[in-house]
Amino acid sequence: MWAELICGLVIYRLLRRFFSDDDVLEAENTDSGALFSVANKIEKLYDGKVYAGLRIPDADTGSREDIDMVLVTKGGAVVISVKNFSGIISIDADGSWVCNAGDRHKAERHPDPVAEAKKRVSILESYLEQRGVALPEGYVSCQVILANPKYCSIHSNYIPSEVITYDQWTQLKPEAKSLFSSWFKGGLRAGKKEMQESIHQRLNFVLSTAPMWDRLELKGNKYVLGEFLEFKGKHDDTQALRNIKRSKVSRLIIQKFSMLGFAPSKVQLLYSPRDYRSDGASASEWKELTIRSSTEVLFQPQNSTKVRKFKLSSILSMSLSA
């Protein structure tokens, strides 16, 4: 009996090693999944364009400020912070948030997310002005979305109007604009006039060319934000990939070849040249390579000091910031 159990365990580990997507499983623990889930829903609800994973230069500090996402519509723009807080949240007198999940020895304390979001609005407005986009006063607002289903409640007599709780978030439906919930409607549309088309187009152009985190899209609708470092693999594969640089390429799509249900040994990599004149490459501009699926992407996730390796067989696409 023991021999059968040991043999079964060995076979399971071998199958897991060759056929499971450990990269995808580990990616589920990142906050990027919640961010892109929110971004997809926001775009559908407000018929606008969302720019996620921005790294906006701060002229005062000389560093870059991470902005989860900016929603742009013809009626306004919203800086949106997505928080993955869990447990019971209390708000102290100084505005800081304390999260007590119950299963931890010490509660987690976070800076006031609303104050952070307002600061990012100011940094974004300054950046846009430097790039020639002067917006009406109050055109850019902010919202904080609590996107974790494990979030319980906020113990406070005062919940900022800019905060959207998880319960409120789940109740949002794609309905007519006139029927939007007042707590989001006010943040997006109140006090704002329709923007002229030329300014609206300029705003979209500037944000589409603004500094962003690189992005990996994995199987199972999983995403990872961070910085692409390099490819690792056989010499002939890395030589074929030597022209895949952020200065030349903006997006890669990985297509798999599979035979008889086995893991593919080769993948087809489609990549588009970087072109600031348009939103994307036409079908005729895409180029392709065929390389081993075991080739790895070295990627440093956002807010992590650890460099991760992702096999091309687990990646659907990769977007590179300029």
Secondary structure, 3 states (H helix, E strand, C coil): CHHHHHHHHHHHHHHHHHHCCHHHHHHCCCCHHHHHHHHHHHHHHHCCEEEEEEEEECCCCCCEEEEEEEEEECCEEEEEEEECCCEEEEECCCCCEEEECCCCCCCEEECCHHHHHHHHHHHHHHHHHHCCCCCCCCCEEEEEEECCCCEEEEECCCCCCCEECHHHHHHCCCCCHHHCCHHHHHHHCCCCCCCCHHHHHHHHHHHHCCCECEEEEECCCEEEEEEEEEEECCHHHHHHCCCCCCCCEEEEEEEECCCCCCCCCEEEEEEEECCCCCCCCCHHHCEEEEEECCCEEEEEECCCCCCEEEEHHHEEEEECCC
